[in-house]
Amino acid sequence: MPEIAGIDRFDGDIFHTARWDHSVQLEGRRVGVVGNGSTGVQIVSALAGIASNAVPLSADGAMDNAGGERLFFRRAARRI
């Protein structure tokens, strides 16, 4: 799992795609997917017809200029 500041305060379900938790019901839920590689794109596309909202979150280090990555995660998390 990536190290994301504040993740310990998140009250929802968290799991890695390599260890998919099939017991978690995603229908009608708001889902954030960290990662914009091929797996992330496929997961968000698949969730589009299941979740009420599926948002891709980029963990790209290029965004981390003067805290830009942290700001991006906070803004994106508000959309979920």
Sequence and secondary structure as in RCSB ss.txt:
>XXXX:A:sequence
MPEIAGIDRFDGDIFHTARWDHSVQLEGRRVGVVGNGSTGVQIVSALAGIASNAVPLSADGAMDNAGGERLFFRR
AARRI
>XXXX:A:secstr
    TTGGG  S    GGG  TTS  TT EEEEE  SHHHHHHHHHHTTTSSEEEEE   GGG STTHHHHHHHH
HHHH 
